[in-house]
């Protein structure tokens, strides 16, 4: 199954939903960042959430950043997404190894620890919107559920999962965001709560051959899919953008680089790509400054 995100409505338009399958996206992130299983799960959950929350953006140039700062061994994770469900992410420690939880699941909560979740929305205004909440569990789905309730006053259910195979590759990954719209009836709320209470695991469902569409039909009954789009790990760095970053360092710093007369390497943490500039290229950048 290709990575895909669907968005739609259910319960006579009283509920909206986003659901995604993200195995290849998370696997790309694992290969780029050389993550251990628990780090793969943590980063993969946030990437999946980022893809769905990016799809919530209204304008083509909008960007959303999800940032977790915790006191666990991972320390922090940052994910950026756009409205096309294109995501990229970094984490501060990629090699954490922890015992499995008592239910044999990866212990993402301990790896993340206690701290904060920040959601930064750059929607073209002078200043970005920043919402921040304390982490509830560090398991990410519960933390995002709390964020939507506290910062956006939107009753929301978030489910996320990453299943790591015995060879440390990603076997399955995906998730959903279900939100009550303002005119949702008490009957709809009760029925949704009943249906969700019987659901246990995103990855268990995907392992049985489930898809985002079939998952939403199981949880919500009749659904209307408004749109679908591919999900992809994509870093938008390029040589021109890195050149502009070098120029922004200022004339004094460029002079220092020129005096050293050595190649300058600039590294992108999101895709682990290095851009090397010769001393002559640095001189040309100074002339452009």
C-alpha positions in Angstrom: 0.0 0.0 0.0 1.4 3.4 -1.0 1.5 6.2 1.6 -1.7 8.1 1.5 -3.8 10.6 3.5 -7.5 10.9 3.3 -9.8 13.6 4.6 -13.5 13.5 5.0 -16.7 13.8 6.9 -19.0 11.5 8.8 -22.2 11.4 11.0 -24.1 13.8 8.7 -21.1 16.2 8.7 -20.9 16.4 12.4 -17.4 14.9 12.4 -14.4 15.5 10.3 -11.5 13.1 10.0 -8.0 12.7 8.7 -6.4 9.2 8.3 -3.0 8.2 6.9 -0.8 5.3 6.0 2.8 6.3 6.3 5.1 3.3 6.2 7.4 4.4 3.5 7.6 8.0 4.9 8.6 6.7 8.3 11.0 4.2 6.7 12.7 7.0 4.7 13.1 8.9 8.0 14.6 5.8 9.6 17.1 5.4 6.8 18.1 9.1 6.8 18.5 9.4 10.6 19.7 5.9 11.4 17.2 5.6 14.2 16.9 2.8 16.8 13.5 1.2 17.0 12.1 3.3 19.8 13.4 6.5 18.1 11.8 5.3 14.8 8.5 4.9 16.6 8.7 8.4 18.2 9.7 10.2 15.1 7.3 8.2 13.0 4.3 9.0 15.1 5.1 12.8 15.0 5.7 12.7 11.2 2.3 11.0 10.7 0.6 13.5 12.9 2.5 16.3 11.1 1.2 15.1 7.7 -2.4 15.1 8.9 -2.1 18.5 10.6 -0.3 19.9 7.5 -3.3 18.9 5.5 -5.5 21.0 7.8 -3.7 24.1 6.6 -5.8 26.3 4.2 -3.2 28.1 2.1 -0.6 26.6 -0.2 2.4 28.3 1.5 1.3 27.6 5.1 3.7 25.6 7.3 3.2 23.8 10.5 5.9 22.7 13.0 5.4 20.2 15.8 8.1 20.4 18.5 8.5 18.1 21.4 10.9 19.0 24.2 11.2 16.3 26.8 13.4 15.3 29.7 13.7 11.7 28.4 16.8 10.4 26.6 15.5 11.4 23.1 15.5 15.0 24.4 13.5 16.5 21.5 11.8 16.0 18.2 10.9 18.5 15.5 8.6 17.9 12.5 7.6 20.3 9.8 4.8 19.8 7.3 3.0 21.6 4.5 -0.5 21.4 3.1 0.6 18.7 0.6 1.3 16.2 3.4 5.0 16.5 2.8 7.0 16.2 6.0 10.5 16.2 7.4 11.8 15.8 10.9 14.8 15.6 13.2 15.4 14.2 16.7 18.2 15.0 19.0 19.2 11.4 19.9 18.7 8.7 17.4 20.3 5.7 19.2 18.2 5.2 22.3 17.6 1.6 23.4 15.0 0.9 26.0 13.3 -2.3 27.3 9.9 -3.0 25.8 6.8 -2.1 27.9 5.0 -4.8 29.8 2.6 -5.1 26.8 5.6 -5.7 24.4 5.2 -2.3 22.8 8.1 0.2 22.3 8.3 2.6 25.3 8.0 5.9 23.5 6.6 7.6 26.6 9.8 6.9 28.6 12.0 7.9 25.6 10.3 11.2 25.3 9.7 11.9 29.0 8.0 14.9 30.6 8.1 18.3 28.9 6.1 20.3 26.4 4.5 20.0 23.0 4.6 23.1 20.8 2.6 23.6 17.6 3.8 26.5 15.4 1.7 27.6 12.5 3.2 29.9 9.9 0.2 31.1 8.0 1.5 34.3 6.4 0.9 36.6 9.3 3.5 38.9 10.8 4.1 36.4 13.6 3.4 32.7 13.6 0.7 31.2 15.9 2.3 29.2 18.7 0.3 26.9 21.0 2.0 25.0 23.8 0.9 22.4 26.3 2.5 20.1 28.8 3.1 16.5 27.7 0.5 14.2 29.1 2.3 10.9 28.5 5.0 11.4 25.9 3.2 8.8 23.8 2.5 11.6 21.3 -1.1 10.7 20.3 -2.4 11.4 23.8 -0.4 14.6 23.9 -1.9 15.9 20.6 -5.4 15.0 21.8 -4.7 17.2 24.9 -3.3 20.0 22.7 -6.4 20.2 20.5 -8.6 20.3 23.5 -6.6 22.9 25.4 -5.1 25.2 22.7 -7.8 24.9 19.9 -10.8 24.0 22.0 -11.6 21.2 19.5 -12.7 17.8 20.9 -10.3 15.5 19.1 -9.2 11.9 19.2 -5.7 11.1 17.8 -4.5 7.6 17.1 -0.9 7.0 15.9 1.2 3.9 15.5 4.5 2.6 14.1 5.3 -1.1 14.0 9.1 -1.8 13.7 10.1 -5.2 12.3 12.7 -7.5 13.7 15.3 -6.1 11.2 14.5 -2.6 12.6 12.8 -1.5 9.3 9.2 -0.1 9.5 6.6 -2.8 8.9 3.6 -0.5 9.2 2.9 3.1 10.2 -0.2 5.3 10.2 -2.8 7.2 12.2 -5.9 9.2 12.4 -7.3 12.5 13.7 -11.1 12.6 14.4 -12.7 15.9 15.4 -16.1 16.9 16.5 -17.5 19.9 14.6 -19.3 22.7 16.5 -22.9 21.4 15.8 -22.2 17.8 16.8 -25.1 16.4 18.8 -24.9 14.6 22.1 -26.0 11.4 20.4 -23.1 11.6 17.9 -20.6 12.2 20.8 -21.9 9.2 22.7 -21.8 7.0 19.6 -18.3 8.1 18.8 -17.1 7.4 22.3 -18.7 3.9 22.2 -17.0 3.1 18.9 -13.6 4.4 19.9 -13.7 2.6 23.2 -13.6 -0.8 21.4 -10.5 0.2 19.3 -7.1 -0.7 20.6 -4.2 -0.3 18.2 -3.5 1.4 14.8 -0.7 -0.9 14.0 -2.7 -4.1 14.9 -5.4 -3.0 12.5 -2.9 -2.2 9.7 -1.2 -5.5 10.2 -4.5 -7.2 9.4 -4.6 -5.5 6.0 -6.6 -2.5 7.0 -6.4 0.8 5.1 -7.1 4.4 6.2 -10.5 4.2 4.5 -11.5 0.9 6.0 -10.3 2.1 9.4 -12.5 5.2 9.2 -15.5 3.2 8.0 -15.0 0.8 11.0 -14.8 3.7 13.5 -17.3 6.1 11.9 -19.7 4.1 9.7 -20.7 5.9 6.5 -18.1 8.4 5.5 -17.6 10.9 2.7 -14.0 11.2 1.5 -13.5 14.8 0.4 -9.9 14.4 -0.8 -6.9 12.2 -0.8 -3.2 12.9 -1.3 0.2 11.0 -1.2 2.3 11.4 2.0 6.0 11.8 1.5 9.2 12.6 3.5 10.6 15.6 1.7 13.3 18.1 2.6 13.1 21.3 0.7 16.8 22.3 1.2 18.8 23.1 -1.9 22.1 24.7 -2.8 20.6 28.1 -3.5 18.8 28.1 -0.1 22.0 27.1 1.7 23.9 29.8 -0.2 21.5 32.4 1.1 22.0 31.1 4.6 25.7 31.6 4.2 25.2 35.2 2.9 23.0 35.9 5.9 26.0 35.2 8.2 27.4 38.6 7.3 30.5 40.0 5.7 32.7 39.5 8.8 32.0 35.8 8.9 32.5 35.4 5.2 35.8 37.2 5.4 36.9 34.7 8.1 36.0 31.8 5.9 37.9 33.3 3.0 41.0 33.9 5.1 41.0 30.3 6.2 41.1 29.3 2.5 39.4 26.0 3.1 36.2 24.4 1.7 33.1 25.2 3.9 30.6 22.4 4.5 27.0 23.1 5.5 24.9 20.3 6.8 21.1 19.9 6.7 19.9 18.0 9.8 16.6 17.1 8.1 18.0 15.1 5.2 21.6 14.6 6.3 22.9 16.2 3.1 26.1 18.2 3.0 26.7 21.2 0.8 30.4 22.0 0.2 31.5 25.5 -0.9 35.0 26.2 -2.2 36.9 29.3 -1.1 36.2 30.8 -4.5 32.5 30.2 -4.1 32.6 31.9 -0.7 34.2 35.0 -2.4 31.4 35.0 -5.0 28.8 34.9 -2.2 30.5 37.8 -0.5 30.2 39.8 -3.7 26.5 39.0 -3.9 25.9 40.1 -0.3 
